[in-house]
Every structure is written in C-alpha cells, then in structure tokens.
Amino acid sequence: YEIRLSLVGSEMCIRDRDAGAGKSYQVSPITEDGIIDLFDAREGIEVAAVRIALEKGIDETRLIELERINRNMEDANIAGRIKENFEADQQFHDYLVNLSRNKKLIRFHESLLLQCRRVRMISYLERKYQDKAYRDHQMILEGLKSGDSRLAQQALAEHIETARLDYLRVMKEKNITEDFGMLRFFR
C-alpha cells in the first residue's frame, strides 16, 4: 500500500497505487474561512468541556497526568523531537476534553481534531508556536488546579484564539504548497 501526494492548484491529491488507474482522492483546500470555522467549533467544544469537568470535579491523579503530558510536550520541543511534540500537544487537548466525561463532546472533539490536524501541520515547524503552546497550557493547568473555572476557560479560549491567528498568519505569509513536503515527516 502506497500513498503519493501531489498538488493540483491549491488542493492536495492522494493517489493510491492499489486503487487502480485514475483513482485518487482529493482533499479540500485549506481556506481562511475554513480555519475560522474549525477554531470557532474547537473553542466551543473545549471551553465547554473544561467548564463541565470543573463542575463534575477533577481527580488529582488526572491533573497530574495532564501536567505530565504537558511536560512531555515541552521536553520533546527542547530536544527538537517535532513529531513527538506535535502528538503530545494533541494528547493534551484530547485529555483535557476527556476530563469532562461527556461522551458527545469527546466524540465531536475527536472528529474536529482530525480536521484541525491538517491545519496544524502547516505551521508546526514554526518553533516559536510550540514554546507558546506549552506556556498557554500551563495557564490552563493553573485554572484547573485551583478550581478557577473562569481562569481555565479564559486561558483556553485565549490559547485557541491566538492559535487561530497564528495559523491564519502562517497561511498568508508562506506558500502552503511548500509545507506539504512535511507530510512525509508525520507519516
């Protein structure tokens, strides 16, 4: 099984050599409106999950695990292990939503993050964003540990908003087609 990526205009095509001649899948282009919509939905889900988690109560061992995930993200960033850092960042947000124990939110979030993953790959090699993400996560953790729902929700909403702005900026500044080469890195 082999996947080959190629660009047609601003769209990415995936060709599967086992699918037969002329068979390919076209991935929709990443647009500014698409990024805005994704991050609006992400903010709604994640902020609601944090509020619900704090209302239900968060076990101390779960907070310790969330801190461990964030430390792993920072360690991977410092060591230059970009893929591991990327995955730990994703794991942090997954775990954060799972703290809500709300099955619907968890499923919506899983679906949404599959879409966000492609957008996040475009800018992930910009190292300054990883340092910022770790610090933002620390602020979210402060709110969770103190039981301060407003602080946790606000820190998370600001984190998601600045991420949205960062992705939009990278999209405008860079030729997105250059970054599809890094997809090989994440395979």
N, C-alpha and C positions, 0 to 999 in steps of 0.2 A: 504494500500500500504506500503510495507516494502522493504528496500534495505539492503542487507547484503554484507559486504565487506570481501573478503578473498584474500590471496596471493597465487599465484601459481608461484613458482620461483621468478623472479623479476617483475612479472606482477600482476596487481590488477584485480580481477574479481568482477563484481557486479551481484548479483543474486536477482531477483525479484520474491518473492514468488507467486505473482499473474500471472506470465508468464507461469507457468506450470513446470512440472518436466523436468529437464535437460536444461532449458532455462537460459542463462546468457549472459552477455556482457563482453567482455574482453577489457580492456583499455591498449593501447600500453605502453610499458615500457618507463620510462624517461631515456634518454641517454645523454651522454656528447654532441654528435653531435646535438641532438635534442634541447638542451638548447642553443647551439651556434647559430643554425639556427633561433630559436624563437627570441633571443635577437638581432640578426642582423636585422630581419624584424621589430621588435619593434623600434629599433633605427631609421631605415629609415622612418617609419611612423611618429613617434612622433617628430623627429627633423624637418621633412618637415612641419608638422602641425604648429610647433612654428614659423618657417620662414614665412609661409603663413599668420598666424594670425597677425604677426607684420607688414607684408606688407599691409594687409587689415585694420589694426588698431584695437586696443583692447579697448573697452569701460571701463572706470574707474570702473563701478559697477561690471564688470566681474572680474577684478583684485581683487577687494575687496572680491568677492565670492571665488576666488581661494585661497586667503590668509585665509579666514575663514575655508575652508576645511582643509588646512594645519594645522591651529591652533587646529582644532578638532582632527586631527590625533595625534598631539603632546599631547594634553590633555588626549586622550584615552591611549596613550602609558604610560604617567606618572601615570595614575590611574590603569594601568595593565589590561585595557579592550582590550585584544588582538584582538578579533573578530572585534570590532568597529574600532580599529587602522588599521587592515588589510583592512577593507572596505573603510575607509577614504583615505588610500593610493591609492587604486584602483580608487576611485572617483576623486582624484587629477589628475591622468593621463587621465581619461576619459574626465574630464572638460578641461584639457589642450588641448587635441586633438579637442574637440568641439569648442574651440576658433577659429580654422581655418575656420569654417563654410564650410568645404569641405566634402560633403556627402560621397564621395567614401573613403576618408581617415578615416572618422568616422566609416564607416561600416567595413573596413579592420581592424581597431583597435579593434572594438568590437569582431570580430572573433578571432583575435590574443590573446586578453586578456583572452578569455575563455580557451585557451591553456596554457597561462602563469600562470593562477590562480593555476593550479595543481602543477606546478613547484614552485611557490611562497609559497605554503602551506608547502612544505618540510622544508623550512628554517625559516618560520615565527616566530617560538618560540625562535629563537636566538635573544634575546632582543637588542643586540648591533646594529643590522641592522636597527631597527626602529628609533633609535636616529639619525643614519647616514642619513636615508632617509629624515627625517624632515629637517636636515641641508642642504642636497642637494636640496630639494625643495625650500628652502629659497634663494639659489643662483640662481635658475631658475627664481624665482619671481623677484629678483633684476634686472636681464636682461630684463624681461618683463616690469617692471615698468619704467625702464629707457629708454625703446625702443631700447636697445642694442641687436640686433638680434644675433650677433656673441657670446656675453656673454651668452645669453639664450640658444642658440643651443649648445655651448660648455659645459655648465653646465649640460644640459640634456643628451648629449652624454656621458659625464663622469659618470653621475649617472647611466645610463643604463649599461655602461661597467663595472663599479665596482659591480653592482648588479649581472651581469652575472658571474663575477669572484667569488663573494661570493657564488652564488648558486652552481657553479662547485666545490668549496672548500667544502661546506657542503655535497654535494653528495659524494665526495671522503672520507671525514672524518667520516661520520655517516653511520650507517646501515639504509638505506632508509626504510626498512620494519618496523622499529620501529615507524616511523613517520606516517604511515597510520592510526594509532590509533587516531591521532589528527583530522582526517576527521570527526569523530563524533562531535568534538568540533565545526566545521564550518557548520554542518547541520542545 
